[in-house]
Amino acid sequence: MEVRVQPLGQRFEITPGENLLKALCDRNIPISYSCLAGRCGTCRCKVVAGEVQTQGSGHASPQGSASHERHVLACQSTVMGDCVIEVPDVDDVVVHPARIVKATVAAIEALTHDITQLVLRPAKPLAFSPGQYAMLQFTPAHIRPYSMAGLPDDEHLEFHIRRVPAGLVSRYVESELKVGDAVRVSGPLGTSYLRTRHDSPMLCVAGGTGLAPVLSIVRGAIAHGMKNPIHLYCGARTPRDVYGLDWLRAMASRHPALHLHVVTTVGDDAAAGFRSGHVTDALAGDFEALDGWRAYLCGAPPMVDAATQLLLGKGIDPAHVYADAFYAVAA
């Protein structure tokens, strides 16, 4: 039984029933992975043809039926017959096996009326790529995913947490969590991480606390020495919801290719340099075409979905749109 790997042109023999991710890794075929449990989506690849069974599902379409191409998570997939697999380009591959790290709360500070900056001191370094996230467990009943806002080489881990009305975890962080408390950090997770091996212009769009992973991505690009033009759009409901301007302006001063745009839906604060309207309106008016660009989108699902459709309509390659949508959870 044979597996062919595109676009690398490699092929190898495999035993029926073997896990796809293990088979690829055992043969040194580059593929991203992290949690190994089907949660993070990092090992996503395409079944072009053949028989691959995913956990909890039936077989893929028969070999040669290209019209039934589908994406699977390699860690949750079993090869059942000859198949053709397409993996991401090598420059997109990142391997940070997920782990659990004990951490201590180092600081809790208000960034806005409803956003808190949480700083943790990990007992051991946590390797991750800018833009990824982790699961934070404050107590057995208080667990949520949050994105890192800093860089893996930082001494601390930084997170931005918005208070959700009746939110179990966000209110716990705001009212009960104390400096010195223990937190369990599990990760990294997620595929919307910085790609460094290209010189294309970059478009970063953040809504609310979606600024955390975008901040990490921009910080990472600068630290990596990337000279790519970067257009960063920060969307917020009102001027009082905007945060991080000091960080953003400081980065822009050090990286002339970074262009900052702040857009608020309600209110007009032209004196602060903000624009009015939806962030998608600003994008629609600022760009005619985005062929060759790469985009990172982080924020509420409606914004991420609308921005994705807008960018695809302007010619950006769907494979170069990296998106994380934040879902507010109350209970």
Buried (B, 14 or more C-beta within 10 A) or exposed (E): BEBBBEEBEBEBEBEEEBBBBEBBBEBEBBBBBBBBEBBBBBBBBBBBBBBBBBEEEEEBBEBEEEEEBEEBBBBBBBBBBBBBBBBBEEEBBBBBEBBEBEBBBBEBEEBBEBBBBBBBBBEEEBBBBBBBBBBBBBBEEBBBBBBBBBBBEBEBBBBBBBBBEEBBBBBBBBEEBEEEBEBBBBBBBBBBBBBBEBEBBBBBBBBBBBBBBBBBBBBBBBEEEBEBBBBBBBBBEBBBBBBBBEBBEEBBEEBEBBBBBBBBBEEEBEEEEBBBBBBBBBBBEEBEEBEEBBBBBBBBEEBBBBBBEBBBEBEBBEEBBBBBBBEEEEE
